[in-house]
Amino acid sequence: MRDKTRTNSAAPGDRLIRAGAIVFFIGTVATLVTVAPLLLGTTPFPTYMFLLSMLMGVGFLIAGAGVLRSAAAGRRQARAAAGPPASPSPSPSPSPSR
């Protein structure tokens, strides 16, 4: 199976995971920049910097949605590989006792 898997193929959800990681990183940098003046005793940044810090959570949610989408695609692929479900055979009706 390894020879059939392409390393550069994009599975469903991969772009969401990458985008979430980028947004999370931007939020992390914004959080560090926002908290630094509070720890150093200088004047704090304006309110919009605190709002930019919330990008950490948004990025985490985007990446989580990508993971869920990837898992759902994997389940669909596994079901398709397993084939159609077998129809249950009718059980024989009990014969009347004499």
Phi, psi and omega in degrees: 000334183296327181288345180267345182272125176270136183286334182260011179283140181263116178276160177301132179097346181296319180293323177295321180295316179295315179297320178297321178294321179294314179296320178298317180297317177298319178295325178294315179297318179297323179294316179297319179293325182286323184279332183305312179296331179291323180281331182272352177082015178267181180291134181290160179286165179293171186299326183297335176291324177292326177292325176295332178295336180288352177295338176301311180293322179296317178297322178297318179293320178297315179295322177297321176296323177295321178295317179296320179294320178295319179294320178295321178294322177295321177294318178298319180294321179293321178295321180292324180288330181286340179093179181290148180293142179288136179283139182293137179281142181293135180281141180294140180286143182295137179281141182293140179279144178253000000 
